[in-house]
Amino acid sequence: MAKKDKGRISPHFSRLAPVGEEAEETLHAIVLGEADALVIETDKGPRVYTLKDANEPYRRLVEHMADAALIVEDDGTILYCNGRLPRMLGRASVISLDFLDLVSPEDRARTKRAFAEGAEADTSIEAKLVAGDNSGVAVRASITPMEFAGRRCVAVVIVALEDIEALKASEARWRASEERLELAMSAGRLAAWDLDLLSEEVVWNRWHLEMMGYAPNEVTPSLRAWWQRIHPEDRDRAIEAFERAKNERCEYSCEYRVVRPDGTIRHADARGQFHYDLQGRAIRSYGVVMDVTERKQAELGLQEANRQKDSFLATLAHELRNPLAPIHNAVHVLQKKHGAGDPDAPLFGMIRRQTEHLTRLVDDLLEISRISCGKIELRKEPIDMSAIARDALESCRSLIEKKAHKASLKIPGAPLGVYGDPVRLAQVIVNLVNNAVKYTPAGGVIEIETAREGDEIVCRVRDNGVGLRPDARVFDLFAQIEGSEHMSEGGLGIGLALVRKLVEMHGGRVDAQSAGPGHGSEFIVRLPEDDGPSIPQSAAETDPEGVETLRALVIDDNHDVGESLGMLLETLGTVVRVTYDGPSGVAASVEFEPDLVFVDIGMPVVDGYETARRIREQARGRQFLLVALSGWGQDEDRLRAREAGFDLHLTKPASVDDIENLLRRAGDPKFRQASAATPRE
């Protein structure tokens, strides 16, 4: 035990004999349990204080407080103080001093009254203390009554007012930040949640209540109340996404519909995160929910507009193809009858070329719409890219010769295998060659080259035409090459956009290169090489010589289309009968005994599909080639025609080449046997 004069401890027992400046260390020893008691000599005699029953963790907490903590006897003597007050005042120690001696003279009376009040009930006071250098330190003291070693004392917590002002400023900044966040969330109508995963209690802001359709005091926020408002078709998916994000420790993200009590549906986009304890348990989730109803409605509106656009384009193509078909057929009949020496032959040629050009425009317009909507299904097989390039060049030969271009083809001796749709890849090369033909002045040079480069098969189409600007976006839909209007033969700017989409659908890419305007251009198609099965050889075509005269039945409610197709077939050496509705066509298929039948799909009353089914039900209904004719040319139209019993589907206007190929097939006995043996639904 140690005894101490006021302000200084003097030796009394040998085991504890600290000097005055060690008084605070002695008290610390008692707090830490290293000493049992402290004797302090005061004007009223020695007093003994023990702290051996104190809670050590609590003592340590007090020692490390940011605020000054004191125990003051009712006469003002400081019995205990942590280290904060000495540092605040710049003094070595304050223990055993009279607290009022530390208060500035003008505040002592108020402070004494406050301490007297604090001995009975909690109170506080703001005053100025005197630092070691006689400067003033403004503080706020909170005073509460307590007993210490059986004596009446007060506990005092002192905070410097400059710390309070800093705290107030910090609180003001926090409130301002909260207000800004609230304004931002209100402006965005962001619903927010804070979920206790252990109790499943949720804190929602007002926007969350509003989104769910709850009145402010209608429901106690809970996870169950949340799930109940989610659309039944979306609920399991939303819960599964929540649980998966929690278990996988990733961000929660889910879109779902909310059904309000009045039946209205809102679309929500929820994003959240999770907080985990030291054992790895998810204990909290918080996040926001955005009302995306307007966005969803806009998306649905765009989808509907896109659907209507596709429907309009398909209808437009159908309506355009119907008048194109008789014009196309009639001009071929006239050319066949009058021959090249007729004075009107140039006019017939002009009509034929423009009809074919208009047909290509309609086809391109439909193709880009179908590809954009993902309605194109590739029919892939092993093919030789060199053969595709060679056939494409031959398809463009008439256009090349018309402009007196010099075209060359460079291909290797060995096949260049790719796995692709031969029709679509031929379309790619034809479009590139046609583009070169159109944008190269008469007498130009066009080169086509195929090669193997690494693990890619490459096809290059070069020309010495108008060239490209460095910033040209030639593969964009409806793009036109600037400064070449006088050379272009017309077009919608769709061909190259089709090329890019078709190549990408094959897992390849296409690039355009040019040294600039007037220096020509080069288009490079790169496709993955196929090292699969060998490339099949083309089957030999049936020799048209010696084929017997065929009988063809045409069924079309449009008299001009039916009659013109009949005349075209007659010029090709076929015996023809034309009928103008389904029932009479079915009857003619029995009476006339045709080798092939052309049926228009869009007939009234009994359409082409039903007509085909009825024909197939006849005794000879499986012994001839059944061909669908329609202005509708999408994949689903072809599939539906096949399901109705048609062998082939031709889009109006059918080319003479297609019809001649059909006549060869219809005259082939092997085909007739296969057709008759093939069951159809």
C-alpha positions, 0 to 999 in steps of 0.5 A: 500500500502507498501513502501520498501527500497532496500531489505526491506519494511518500514511502509507507510500505516497502512493496509499493513506494512510488514517488509523486510523478509515479502516482498515475503509474501506481493507479494503473497498477491497481487498475491492471490488478498488479496492486491491491490498494492506494492510500492518498493523503488529503487535507481530511486525512488518508483515504484507502481505495481498492480496485481488485474486483474491477473488470479488467476488459472494462478497465482496458476499454476505459484506458483506451477511450478517445474521451477523458474519463474520470472518477471524482470524489464529492469534494472534487478530488480526482481519484482516477483518470485515464490518459486522455485528460492529461494529454488534453491539458498538457499535464503529466498527471491530474490524479489527486488534484482538485478538479475545480483547480483545473477549471477557469475561474469564471466557470468554477461556480457553475462547475461546482453546482454541476458536480453537486447536481451530478452526484444526484442525477445525470447532468452535463456542462460546458466549461473551459479548463486550464491547460499546463501552459495556461491556455484555455480548453473548451470542453463538455463534461457529462457527469453521472453519480456513482459509488467508488470504494464505498464513497459517493463520487461522480463519473465524468466523461470530458470531450473537447468542444473542438472534437465535438465540432469535428463530430458535428461536421462529420455528422452534417456531412453524413446527413448531407450524403444521406440526403443526396443518396435519398434524392438520387434514389427518389429521382430514380425511384430505386427500391432498396432493401436491407435483409437480416438473413438470420431473422428474415427481417427486412428494412425497405425504403418507401420505393420498395413498398410502393413497387410491391404495392404495399401501403406504408403501414400495411405490412411488416417487411419480410422475405415472405412478404417480398416473395408473395408479390413476385409473379407465380411464374417468376417466383421460383426462378427469383428465389433460386437466383437469390439462393445461388448467389448467396451460396456462390458468394456472388452478386444477386441479379434477377429480373422478375414481374411484381403483381400488385394487389390491384392486378397491375404488373411491374417489371423489376430488376433486382441487384444485391450483395451478401455479407458473411460472418467469420464462419462463412455464414451469410448473415445479411443481404442488401441491394436495390430493385429498379422498376424497369416496366417502361423499358420492358414495355419499350422492348416489347413495343420494339419486338412487336414493331419488328414483328410487324415489319417482318410481316409487312416485308413478307406480305410486300414480297408476296404481293410484288412477286405475284405480278412479277411472275407473269411478267417474268414468264411472258417475257421468256415466252416472247423471247423464245417465240421471236428469237434474237433477230426480232426488232423487239428483241432488245425490248424483251431483254430490257424487260427481262433484266429489269424484272430479274433485278427487281426480283433480286431486290425483293429477295435481298430485302427479305433475306436481311430481315430473316437473318437479323431475326435469326430465321435462317437455318444453315444446311451445312455439309462438307463442300469445296470452297473452290467449287463454290467460287467457280460456280459463283463466277459462272452465275455472274458471267452475264453481268461481267460480259455486259460491262466488258470486264476481264474476270479470272479465277485462281484456285489450287488443285486440291479441294479447299474443304469447309463445312457450310451451307453451299447455297448461302456461301455461293450467295456470299461470293456472288454478292461480292462479285456483283459488288465488284462488277457494279463498282468497277468502270467498264473494261475493268479487272476482277480477280477471284482467288481461293487458298488455304492460309493456316487453319483457314480457307480464304476467298479473295475478290479483287477489283480495280474499281472506285475503291473505298474511303478509309472510314467506309462502313461498307458492311452496314445495312443500307450503306452505299459507296460514296462518289460512285453513284454514276457507276452503280446499277442500283441497289438497297445497300443490302448485299454486303450486309448479307455477306457479313451476316452469312459469313459470321453464321459460318464462324468466319469473318469478312474484311474489306481493304482498299488503298483509297478512292480510285484504287480498287478494293479487295474483299477477303472471306475467311472460314474455318477449314473443315477436316471432316468427311470427304467432299461429296462429288456432284451427281450427274445430271439427267441427260435431257436428250431422249426424255419423253414429253412431260405433262404439267398441271398448273393450279393458280387462282391468278389467271395471269400467273397460271396462263403465263407459266403454262405458256412458258412450260409449253415453250419448253416442250411440255403438255400443259393444263391450267386450272384456277382453284383447288377442287378443279385442280384435284380433279384434273390431277386424276383426269389429266395424269400429269408428270408434275403439278405446280400449285399456288399456295395462296388460293382462296377457299381451298389453299395450296396446302389442302389441295396438295393433301387431297392430290396425294390422297388420289390413286396416282397422287404419289407418282408425280412431282408436286411443286409449291409456288408461292410469293412466301419464301421463308424457311417456315413456308418451305417446311410447311409445304414439305409437311403438306406433301410437296416435293419442292417449294419455288418462290415466285417468280421461278427462274427458267433454269429452275423450271428446266431442272424440274422438268429433268427431274420429273422425266427421270424414272429413278426420281419417279420411283423414289417419289412414289415410294416416299411416304408423306404425312 
